[in-house]
């Protein structure tokens, strides 16, 4: 396998002449993402207003006390976030499709952003939901302890909750890594069964978890810079990262001369 810097150097070279379209697609995705989140916040705020939550400090405090540790509120919140993420994933994978074409030196069109919407979008949504549900499941023990125990006054429960929370973060990284090639496999063959894409991804990534995580970690400085630019730098970071990951996928398939192939892809 190549080193992280090799993938990134190759990615910067291959996206150089196609950056305009990749940046445009990323900007469109960002605008849609912002609009969806803003619409959700407006609906949520209007709901609180109609309930009279903002009538006084007392009503606001009462509402917080009733909802923060409420299982119903917690589940409702997770479901809403899950559904929003599932819908937006169709455009996010459209950008992945464009970056994979870029990595392969193929022509990239702005209309490629709608690739998923035109090709069995339900499969992308299902892959996203399965991955997120697994992450939610691993985070459940820590959340249950924080809801049903007095962690502030019980040092043992406090430590246990943080240990479980840390373990859930590790599990999230492993799950995301094992699922990482499923969407690329879908892009290459939209007619492939959803579970087959997941199974092939898990099988091939079991041997490359460390390499993939190191590759992801190498982008942390760029995301820090993006945060300092109020997110504007993401218009370059996101295509750059996706093109790099596309090259990683291509090497797993043997397109870059690696010995490890994704069978059936």
C-alpha positions as CSV (number, residue, x, y, z in Angstrom):
1,X,0.0,0.0,0.0
2,X,1.1,3.6,-0.7
3,X,1.8,6.1,2.1
4,X,-0.8,8.8,3.0
5,X,1.4,11.5,1.4
6,X,1.5,9.5,-1.9
7,X,-2.2,9.3,-2.2
8,X,-2.6,13.0,-1.3
9,X,0.1,14.1,-3.8
10,X,-1.6,12.0,-6.6
11,X,-5.0,13.4,-5.6
12,X,-3.8,17.1,-5.8
13,X,-2.3,16.3,-9.3
14,X,-5.5,14.7,-10.7
15,X,-8.0,17.2,-9.3
16,X,-6.0,20.2,-10.4
17,X,-7.7,20.8,-13.8
18,X,-11.1,19.7,-12.5
19,X,-11.2,21.6,-9.2
20,X,-13.7,24.2,-10.5
21,X,-16.4,21.6,-11.0
22,X,-15.6,19.8,-7.8
23,X,-15.7,23.1,-5.8
24,X,-19.0,24.0,-7.5
25,X,-20.5,20.7,-6.5
26,X,-19.2,21.1,-2.9
27,X,-20.6,24.6,-2.7
28,X,-24.0,23.3,-3.9
29,X,-23.9,20.6,-1.3
30,X,-23.0,23.1,1.4
31,X,-25.8,25.3,0.4
32,X,-28.4,22.5,0.5
33,X,-26.9,21.2,3.8
34,X,-27.2,24.7,5.3
35,X,-30.8,25.2,4.0
36,X,-31.9,21.8,5.4
37,X,-30.4,22.5,8.8
38,X,-31.8,26.0,8.9
39,X,-35.3,24.8,7.9
40,X,-35.1,22.2,10.7
41,X,-34.0,24.8,13.3
42,X,-36.9,27.1,12.2
43,X,-39.4,24.4,12.5
44,X,-38.0,23.4,15.9
45,X,-38.0,27.0,17.2
46,X,-41.6,27.7,16.0
47,X,-42.7,24.5,17.8
48,X,-41.1,25.8,21.0
49,X,-42.8,29.2,20.6
50,X,-46.2,27.7,20.1
51,X,-45.6,25.7,23.3
52,X,-44.8,28.9,25.2
53,X,-41.3,27.7,26.1
54,X,-39.8,31.2,25.7
55,X,-42.4,32.9,27.8
56,X,-40.1,33.1,30.8
57,X,-36.8,31.9,32.2
58,X,-38.8,29.5,34.4
59,X,-40.6,27.9,31.4
60,X,-37.3,27.5,29.5
61,X,-35.6,25.9,32.5
62,X,-38.6,23.5,33.0
63,X,-38.5,22.5,29.4
64,X,-34.7,21.8,29.6
65,X,-35.2,19.7,32.7
66,X,-37.9,17.7,31.0
67,X,-36.1,17.1,27.7
68,X,-32.4,16.9,28.4
69,X,-32.6,13.5,30.1
70,X,-35.7,12.3,28.5
71,X,-35.3,9.0,26.5
72,X,-38.2,10.0,24.2
73,X,-36.6,13.4,23.4
74,X,-33.2,11.7,22.9
75,X,-34.7,9.0,20.5
76,X,-36.7,11.7,18.6
77,X,-33.5,13.8,18.2
78,X,-31.5,10.9,16.9
79,X,-34.2,9.9,14.5
80,X,-34.5,13.4,13.0
81,X,-30.7,13.7,12.7
82,X,-30.5,10.2,11.1
83,X,-33.2,11.1,8.5
84,X,-31.6,14.4,7.6
85,X,-28.2,12.8,7.2
86,X,-29.7,10.0,5.1
87,X,-31.3,12.5,2.7
88,X,-28.1,14.6,2.5
89,X,-26.0,11.5,2.0
90,X,-27.3,11.2,-1.6
91,X,-25.6,14.4,-2.6
92,X,-22.5,13.7,-0.5
93,X,-22.0,10.4,-2.4
94,X,-22.6,12.3,-5.6
95,X,-19.4,14.3,-4.8
96,X,-17.6,11.0,-4.1
97,X,-18.7,9.8,-7.5
98,X,-17.2,13.0,-9.1
99,X,-14.0,12.6,-7.1
100,X,-13.7,8.9,-8.2
101,X,-14.0,10.0,-11.8
102,X,-11.4,12.6,-11.2
103,X,-9.0,10.1,-9.7
104,X,-9.5,7.9,-12.8
105,X,-8.8,10.9,-15.1
106,X,-12.3,10.7,-16.5
107,X,-14.4,13.7,-17.5
108,X,-16.2,15.3,-14.6
109,X,-19.6,17.1,-15.0
110,X,-21.5,19.1,-12.5
111,X,-24.5,17.0,-13.2
112,X,-22.6,14.0,-11.7
113,X,-23.6,15.4,-8.3
114,X,-27.1,13.9,-9.0
115,X,-25.6,10.4,-9.8
116,X,-27.1,8.8,-6.7
117,X,-30.5,10.4,-7.2
118,X,-30.6,8.8,-10.6
119,X,-29.3,5.4,-9.6
120,X,-31.0,3.6,-6.7
121,X,-30.7,6.3,-4.0
122,X,-32.4,3.9,-1.5
123,X,-29.2,1.8,-1.4
124,X,-27.0,4.8,-0.3
125,X,-29.6,5.7,2.3
126,X,-29.8,2.1,3.6
127,X,-25.9,1.9,3.8
128,X,-25.9,5.3,5.7
129,X,-28.7,4.2,8.1
130,X,-27.1,0.9,8.9
131,X,-23.8,2.5,9.6
132,X,-25.3,5.2,11.8
133,X,-27.5,2.7,13.7
134,X,-24.5,0.7,14.6
135,X,-22.7,3.8,15.9
136,X,-25.8,4.7,18.0
137,X,-25.9,1.2,19.4
138,X,-22.4,1.4,20.6
139,X,-23.0,4.8,22.2
140,X,-26.1,3.5,24.0
141,X,-24.5,2.2,27.2
142,X,-22.8,5.6,27.9
143,X,-26.0,7.5,27.1
144,X,-28.1,5.2,29.4
145,X,-25.7,5.7,32.3
146,X,-25.8,9.5,31.9
147,X,-29.7,9.4,31.8
148,X,-30.5,6.9,34.6
149,X,-27.6,7.4,37.0
150,X,-26.4,10.4,39.0
151,X,-23.0,10.6,37.4
152,X,-22.2,14.0,39.1
153,X,-22.4,12.5,42.6
154,X,-21.2,9.0,41.8
155,X,-17.5,8.9,40.9
156,X,-17.6,5.2,39.8
157,X,-20.5,5.9,37.4
158,X,-18.8,9.1,36.2
159,X,-15.6,7.2,35.3
160,X,-17.6,4.3,33.8
161,X,-19.6,6.7,31.6
162,X,-16.4,8.3,30.2
163,X,-14.8,4.9,29.6
164,X,-17.8,3.7,27.7
165,X,-18.0,7.0,25.8
166,X,-14.3,6.6,24.8
167,X,-15.0,3.0,23.7
168,X,-17.9,4.2,21.6
169,X,-15.6,6.7,19.8
170,X,-13.2,3.8,19.0
171,X,-16.1,1.7,17.8
172,X,-17.3,4.6,15.6
173,X,-13.9,4.8,13.9
174,X,-13.8,1.0,13.3
175,X,-17.3,1.0,11.9
176,X,-16.7,3.9,9.6
177,X,-13.5,2.3,8.4
178,X,-15.1,-1.1,7.7
179,X,-18.0,0.6,5.9
180,X,-15.7,3.0,4.0
181,X,-15.6,1.2,0.7
182,X,-19.3,0.3,0.5
183,X,-20.3,3.5,-1.2
184,X,-17.5,3.4,-3.7
185,X,-18.6,-0.2,-4.5
186,X,-22.1,1.1,-5.0
187,X,-20.8,3.9,-7.3
188,X,-19.1,1.4,-9.5
189,X,-22.1,-0.9,-9.6
190,X,-25.4,0.7,-8.5
191,X,-27.3,-2.5,-9.2
192,X,-25.2,-4.4,-6.6
193,X,-27.1,-5.6,-3.5
194,X,-26.8,-3.2,-0.6
195,X,-25.6,-5.9,1.9
196,X,-23.1,-7.2,-0.7
197,X,-21.5,-3.7,-0.9
198,X,-21.3,-3.6,2.9
199,X,-20.0,-7.2,3.2
200,X,-17.3,-6.7,0.5
201,X,-16.2,-3.5,2.2
202,X,-15.9,-5.1,5.6
203,X,-14.0,-8.1,4.2
204,X,-11.3,-6.0,2.4
205,X,-11.0,-3.3,5.1
206,X,-10.4,-5.7,8.0
207,X,-6.7,-5.8,6.9
208,X,-6.4,-2.1,6.3
209,X,-8.0,-0.4,9.3
210,X,-4.7,1.1,10.5
211,X,-3.7,2.4,7.1
212,X,-7.1,4.0,6.5
213,X,-7.2,5.7,9.9
214,X,-3.7,7.1,9.4
215,X,-4.9,8.5,6.1
216,X,-7.9,10.1,7.7
217,X,-5.8,11.5,10.6
218,X,-3.5,13.2,8.0
219,X,-6.5,15.5,7.1
220,X,-7.0,16.8,10.6
221,X,-4.7,19.9,10.1
222,X,-6.6,20.8,7.0
223,X,-9.9,20.7,8.9
224,X,-8.4,22.9,11.6
225,X,-7.5,25.4,8.9
226,X,-11.0,25.1,7.5
227,X,-12.5,25.9,10.9
228,X,-10.3,29.0,11.1
229,X,-11.6,30.1,7.6
230,X,-15.3,29.8,8.9
231,X,-15.6,26.7,6.7
232,X,-14.8,28.4,3.4
233,X,-11.6,26.3,3.0
234,X,-13.8,23.2,3.0
235,X,-14.6,23.9,-0.6
236,X,-11.1,22.6,-1.3
237,X,-10.6,20.1,1.6
238,X,-13.7,18.0,0.8
239,X,-12.9,17.3,-2.8
240,X,-9.2,16.8,-1.9
241,X,-10.1,14.3,0.8
242,X,-12.6,12.4,-1.4
243,X,-10.2,12.2,-4.3
244,X,-7.6,10.8,-1.9
245,X,-10.0,8.2,-0.6
246,X,-11.0,7.4,-4.1
247,X,-7.4,6.6,-4.9
248,X,-7.2,4.4,-1.8
249,X,-10.2,2.5,-3.1
250,X,-8.7,2.2,-6.6
251,X,-5.6,0.7,-5.1
252,X,-7.7,-1.8,-3.2
253,X,-9.3,-2.8,-6.5
254,X,-5.9,-3.1,-8.1
255,X,-6.2,-0.1,-10.4
256,X,-3.0,1.4,-9.0
257,X,-1.1,-1.8,-9.1
258,X,-1.8,-3.1,-5.5
259,X,-1.9,-6.8,-4.8
260,X,-5.0,-6.6,-2.6
261,X,-8.2,-6.5,-4.7
262,X,-11.8,-5.9,-3.8
263,X,-13.4,-9.1,-5.0
264,X,-16.6,-8.8,-7.0
265,X,-16.2,-5.0,-7.3
